[in-house]
Amino acid sequence: MSSKAKSGSRAKKKADAPDLFGASGGKPVEKLTEAEARRELEHLATEVAEHDRAYFERDAPVISDADYDALKRRNSAIEARFPKLIRPDSPSHRVGAKPSEKFAKVVHRVPMLSLDNAFSDEDVAEFVARIRRFLGLKDEQDVVFTAEPKIDGLSASLRYEKGVFVQGATRGDGAEGEDITANLRTIKDIPLRLHGKAPEVLEVRGEVYMTHANFAALNRRQEKEGKPTYANPRNSAAGSVRQLDPSITAARDLNFFAYTWGEVSKLPADTQWGMLEAFKAFGFRVNPLVRHCETTKQILKFYSDIESKRAKLGYDIDGVVYKVDDLKLQDRLGFVSRSPRWAIAHKFAAEQAETILEKIDIQVGRTGKLTPVARLKPITVGGVVVENATLHNEDEIARLDAREGDTVIIQRAGDVIPQVVKVLTDKRPRGSRPYPFPHTCPICHSHAVREVDEKTGKEDVDRRCTGGLICAAQAVERLKHFVGRDAFDIEGFGGTYIETLHEAGMLKEPADIFQLAKQPAKLGKVLAAKRAEQSAERRAREGKDAVETKSKKKDEGEGKLVENLVAAIDARRRIGLDRFINALGIRHVGETNARLLARNFHSIDAFVEAMEGDDALEQLNAIGGIGDVVAEAIKDFFDEPHNRKLLDHLLKEVDVQDVAAPKIKGSPVAGKTVVFTGSLEKMTRQEAKVKAESLGAKTAGSVSKKTDLVVAGPGAGSKLTDAQKFGVKVIDEDAWLAMIKGL
């Protein structure tokens, strides 16, 4: 804690000051017994935490800075003599601990999901309407929401056991994050010990952020020390909590707002609002601008008010979050994909800027899609330098009439890729010509076509290369996807390595990646040759001496680089089924659909066998969330002999882990396929599906011979007929509710 007084002085009256050295009465540290030291460290942890609370939360300090510093010095001295007694809630953690060599992984017991976004008043109105439809509410039944500013920082999860902070983690991919406990302990807004009677286990989640004032001060220090400055407070906050040395984090003056939770042994409230009040009682800071809203009009009024205050808050926000207040309703609403149905982020309008579109390039993706990219005269938008922006597709270029040399308006909203939104034709240079979108692939020169949907007769908006894997761009992009974070996640295996090894003929298909680990000498030779080529290019630009110095340093680390790369490859020879399916790069199959497929088929053998069967499309269409387009794309992938050959090669190199079927104790529908049809009267059909899935069932949109149960309400039509045809058991809604009663 700073020695500067927050309110003129930390002291009130000397008589108010407590016994500074607790139970040991100021006994010299060198004479303390271990039992005395343990008791005093507990006392000091509690005492310092209370002074922090008085100073930072109540703005009413009760002791002087000198007395406060004496408490912390006493604590540090005892810990130095008895290092085994250092507590998780020790005050010494506030100034940093021994630097960590690397961040361990933390598996979130409750996934840290992201929110869906709304960008207009209409989106918000539809969000509220969807909730009402899902819950089957009547017009006179209100839904109460909490509304709060959306902090633009870094999400973090804090785990407390018996009231003591024991672990902190980043969001990561939502399922697994990084252990940043030591760094989070240095943030003064994060209590090391909770106040009052907290649950046995409490996982509090919120946002680490940096105020504008602290950001400016940090950049002034960087400039004074001759170091690079930072682009914006969010990146600075994110970088600060991921420092290997916690003392660096401690010097960054970070803050934390609590707003949600993960695992909790017993909820202290039954509403979102009540949970925030509980957080405050436990010692957390909760954003003071949170409000209750009962109508869409009130929600939008809150949004407007916050937007008008945005520039004066002193910290960055990028929107407003609305959450259904009643936790029972949250539970009924559940989740869709990776987002809760009961919450949404209403984002602020995108920031815009004017610049020159200098050139239009065409990039070829892993599915052959030709994507036009605007190369721009660099411009700063929202604190970030933007040089490239997407033009989406051929039709978008025509709609904008975008031409090379045009003056354009670009916009950027949060982490969304910058895009060109308008061409200022009045500033167009003379002699400009419309951009001719290529009809051949710029990489392999194969035809690039716009496919026509046989069912609708409509032409696809995207033009795609027909070269398939003979197209180097598609092959390279598929390999980049394969090693990416959401697929095999091979650490250190970046795009440059893939391009280099593909060009050298060592990497043509995914299985080749694992063959690389068996020939490290050849791998090192190819990478070294590429480095020599790059050094020659730099020599011409930077001068001989500079390049030779850099080359010497790289020579020293070349062997270690190859060793680390081989280890990273071998570490990924075991992989979960959902990640494996995502890594295959099947068109329309991303994380969400890969997870649906994995949960449905459970093993790679069962999945492949099903896709080889005559009823593959029928099985895919029976999976809730897998529609006709996705099903066709999956079937097309497996119908291509070349893809099957690549898959067979890959399966010889890796071990794909099965996904266990959900075992819901006492559930009569666990592992069964259930179809709902007709009008349900006691719950909406969507709510019924969510409930069935929570009990381990698979819900399908059509009835087949593999369907186990049909729940039919009034008005059931063809699905009821199909059930009778296939001999599937049919029950009504009352029987369904009786079946799952108490679950």
C-alpha positions, 0 to 999 in steps of 0.5 A, a space after each residue: 500500500 502506498 505510503 501516501 495518505 488517501 484522505 490527508 492521513 491514515 490516522 484518526 486518534 492514536 487511542 483508536 489504533 489497535 495493538 500493533 503486534 497482536 497476540 505476541 505483544 511485540 515479542 522479538 521475532 527471533 524469540 518467537 516459537 513456531 506456535 506463536 509465529 503461526 498465531 501472530 501471522 493469522 492475526 496480522 493477516 486479519 488485521 491488515 485486511 481490515 485496514 485495507 478495507 477501511 482505507 480502500 472501501 470506506 475511505 476511513 483509515 484508523 491507523 497512520 501509514 507508519 503503523 500500517 507499514 510496521 504491521 507489514 514489516 512485522 509480518 515479513 520478518 516473521 515469514 522470513 524466519 518461518 517460511 513454511 508458515 506463509 499463509 495464502 492470505 498473507 499481506 506480503 503477497 500484495 507486493 509480489 512474490 517470487 517470479 513464476 517460471 511458467 503458468 500452470 493450467 487451471 480447469 474451470 469447474 464451471 465453464 467461463 462462457 462468453 455473452 452474445 452481443 446486441 448492437 441495436 435497440 431492436 436486438 435488445 427488444 428481441 432478446 427480451 422477447 426471446 426470453 418471454 417466449 422461452 418461458 411462455 410468459 403472459 403479457 402481464 408477467 414482468 421479467 426483472 433485469 440487472 443492468 451494469 456497465 461492461 468493463 473492458 478489461 481481462 476476465 478472471 476467476 477467484 476461488 475461495 475455500 473457507 473464506 481464503 483466496 486459494 487460486 486465481 485464473 484467466 478465462 482462457 478458452 472458457 474450459 481451461 485458463 492460466 493460473 495467475 494466483 500470485 499476480 491477482 494477490 497483488 491487486 488491492 481490490 481482491 480480498 485475500 480473506 473474505 469478510 463475514 460468513 462466506 460459503 465453504 467454496 466460492 468462486 467469484 468472477 469479474 474483470 481486472 482493469 486499469 483506470 485511465 489515470 493509472 494507464 497514463 502514469 504507467 506510460 509516463 514511467 515507461 517513457 522515463 525509463 526509455 521503454 515502449 509505451 502501451 496502446 490502451 488500458 485493456 491491453 496493459 491490464 491483460 499484460 500486467 496480470 500475465 507477468 511471470 514476476 508478480 512484483 511487476 503486477 503489483 507496481 501496475 495499480 490494477 483494479 477489479 470489479 466482481 459481477 458473477 460466480 462459478 462454483 459455489 457450495 451454497 448460493 448466498 442469494 436467489 437473485 443476481 442483485 442479491 449476489 452482488 450485495 453478497 459480494 460487497 459484504 464479502 469485501 469485493 468492489 461491485 460497480 456502483 452503476 448497476 441498476 434494476 430494470 423491468 421493461 425494455 424501455 428502462 433497459 434502453 434508458 439505462 444504456 443511453 445514460 451510461 453511454 453519456 457518462 462513458 467519457 467521465 467514468 475514468 475507466 474503459 467500458 464497451 457496452 452494457 450487460 443485461 441479466 435476468 435477475 431471478 436465478 431460478 429463471 436463469 436456471 430454466 433458461 439455461 445456455 445455448 452453445 457457449 452463451 447463457 440465454 439469460 444475458 446479453 452484452 449491448 455493445 456501444 457503436 463502433 468507432 470509425 475513422 477515415 483513411 485511404 484504401 491503397 490496395 485490395 488483396 485476395 486471401 484464400 482460406 482453408 475452405 477455398 473461400 476468396 476473401 478480399 482484404 483492404 490494405 489501408 494507409 495506417 490509421 489509429 482507431 480506438 487506440 489501435 493502429 489499423 492497416 487492414 480491414 475486411 471487405 467480406 466478399 464480392 457482393 460487398 465490394 460491388 455494393 460499396 463500389 470500393 476501388 483502389 485509391 478510394 477514401 473510405 470510412 472504416 470501423 472497429 468495435 471491440 475485438 471485431 475485425 475492422 471493416 470498410 463501411 463507406 466509400 467517400 466517392 466525392 474524394 475519389 481520384 480521377 481515372 479510378 476503375 471498378 475492382 475486377 474480382 478474380 474468377 480464378 484462384 490467385 494461388 493455384 489458378 484453379 477456377 473460383 466459383 460461386 456455388 448454387 444451393 440445389 434446394 433454394 437455387 440461390 447463389 452463394 455469396 462467397 467465391 471459392 477455389 475449386 483446387 482443393 488440397 492441390 491449392 497451397 493456400 488451402 493446404 497451408 490454412 487448413 494446417 494452420 487451423 489444425 495446430 490452432 488453439 481450438 484444435 490441436 493447440 500445438 504450442 509454438 507451431 506458428 504460421 511461419 513454420 507451417 509455410 516454411 515446412 510446406 514449401 520444403 515438402 515436409 508438411 503436406 497433410 496433418 499426419 506429417 506434423 507428427 512425422 516431423 517429431 521423428 526427424 528433428 535433424 532434418 527439421 532443424 536443417 530446414 528451419 535453419 536454412 529459412 533463417 539464413 534466407 531471412 538474415 540475408 534479406 535483413 542484411 540488405 536492409 539493416 547492415 551486416 553487423 546488426 544481422 550478424 549479432 542477431 544471427 549469433 543469438 539465434 544460432 545459440 537457441 536453434 537446437 533448443 527451438 527444435 527440441 521444444 517444437 518436437 516436445 510440443 508435437 509429441 505432447 498433443 498425440 492424445 486429444 479429445 474427440 471434440 477438438 479432433 473433429 474441429 481440427 479436421 476443418 470440415 466446412 461449417 463445423 467449428 467448436 460448437 458443432 464439433 462438441 455436438 458431434 462428439 457428445 452424440 457419437 462418443 468415439 472416433 470409431 463410432 463417428 467414422 462408422 456412422 458417416 460410412 453408413 447409408 443413413 449418415 444424413 439421417 443420423 446427423 439430422 437427428 442431432 439437435 443443432 445440426 441442420 441440413 447444410 451442416 449435415 451435407 458438409 460433413 457427409 461430403 467430407 467423408 465421401 471424398 476419398 482423399 479426406 478419408 485417406 488423410 484421416 486414416 494417416 492421422 489416426 495412426 499418429 494420434 490417440 483420440 480420447 472418447 467422450 463418456 456418455 453422460 451418467 445422470 444418476 436416476 435419470 430415466 432418459 440418460 443416453 436416450 434420443 427424445 423428440 418433442 412435437 406438438 404444443 406443450 402447455 406447461 413449458 415451452 418446447 425449447 425449455 423441455 429440450 433444455 431440460 431433457 439434455 440436462 438429464 443426459 438425453 439427446 434431443 432430435 428434430 425428427 423421428 427415426 428408428 433410432 428414436 427412443 421416446 416421443 413427447 407429443 402435445 396437442 397438434 402433433 403431426 407427421 412426427 407422431 405418424 413417424 413414431 407410430 411407423 417406427 414403433 417408438 414409444 409416445 407419451 404426453 406432456 403430463 407423463 413426461 413431467 411425471 417421468 422427470 419429477 424431482 430431477 
